[in-house]
Amino acid sequence: MTMYHKLATVLTALLAITIASFPAGRRGVVWACAQSVQTVERITHLRSFSLDRLDPTCPQCM
């Protein structure tokens, strides 16, 4: 591990501790997690949409 990797690891740990130390930081992390979950749910919902509905030659869709 190079010196830069060690420095990056230490700075990442300090940033995580700083964020977790303040209520606003914890709320921000919770908000980011909630947004990620909502995004995944939306993508899952969109993926279940059948593309056959958009096909004008599909006899079942008429």
Steps between C-alpha positions, in 0.01 A plus 500: 500500500646833400512810712215651296277199564568523872429873498177446307391230746568724800321797344201283409479373858522854637228617263273210603556575869432870444179431309380253765580746780242760401121457474492678164761258367300199618184642343690552177616140495147375572362723224759374250418138586127566464555663161703200388224260605236707319711510185546122502124454551424728206746318275351164599152632423605632159674178408175304544334713229439285194645644180235310303257775596696738281509267198234610245512157331414309819145356452452434876572865578228641278 
